[in-house]
């Protein structure tokens, strides 16, 4: 599941999610837009907070050119 889909399904803001995993909200926004991917250490926290609904594979989709 994409992170944006998870956040929407949980009615959770990017800022709330960022607080839960210990990163800056701008970082979460960059992940959601595809501009950045989380590192492995943070990915473990994402996986834990989302109870496995968001995995590392969900961030590996190829970027679409604008």
C-alpha positions as CSV (number, residue, x, y, z in Angstrom):
1,X,0.0,0.0,0.0
2,X,1.3,3.4,-0.9
3,X,2.0,5.7,2.1
4,X,-0.4,8.3,0.8
5,X,-3.2,5.6,0.7
6,X,-2.3,4.5,4.2
7,X,-2.5,8.0,5.6
8,X,-5.9,8.6,3.9
9,X,-7.3,5.3,5.1
10,X,-6.3,6.2,8.7
11,X,-7.3,9.9,8.4
12,X,-3.8,10.7,9.5
13,X,-1.9,13.9,8.5
14,X,1.6,13.7,7.2
15,X,2.7,15.8,10.3
16,X,1.1,13.2,12.7
17,X,2.8,10.3,10.9
18,X,6.1,12.2,10.9
19,X,5.8,12.7,14.6
20,X,5.1,9.0,15.2
21,X,8.2,7.8,13.3
22,X,10.5,10.6,14.4
23,X,11.1,12.5,11.1
24,X,10.3,16.0,9.8
25,X,6.9,16.4,8.1
26,X,8.6,17.7,5.0
27,X,10.4,14.4,4.7
28,X,7.1,12.5,4.7
29,X,5.8,14.9,2.0
30,X,8.9,14.1,-0.1
31,X,8.2,10.4,0.3
32,X,4.6,10.8,-0.7
33,X,5.5,12.8,-3.8
34,X,8.2,10.3,-4.8
35,X,11.0,12.9,-4.5
36,X,12.8,10.8,-1.8
37,X,12.8,7.3,-0.4
38,X,13.2,6.4,3.2
39,X,16.3,4.8,4.5
40,X,16.3,1.2,5.8
41,X,16.3,2.3,9.5
42,X,13.3,4.6,9.0
43,X,11.6,2.0,6.8
44,X,11.6,-0.4,9.8
45,X,9.7,2.3,11.8
46,X,7.3,2.9,8.9
47,X,6.6,-0.8,8.7
48,X,6.0,-1.0,12.4
49,X,3.7,2.0,12.6
50,X,1.7,0.9,9.6
51,X,1.5,-2.7,11.0
52,X,3.1,-3.9,7.8
53,X,0.6,-2.2,5.4
54,X,3.4,0.0,3.9
55,X,6.5,-1.9,3.0
56,X,9.9,-1.0,1.4
57,X,8.5,-2.4,-1.9
58,X,5.8,0.3,-1.9
59,X,8.5,2.9,-2.3
60,X,10.3,1.2,-5.2
61,X,7.8,2.0,-7.9
62,X,9.5,3.7,-10.9
63,X,9.2,7.4,-11.0
64,X,6.9,8.7,-13.8
65,X,8.4,11.5,-15.9
66,X,6.3,14.7,-15.9
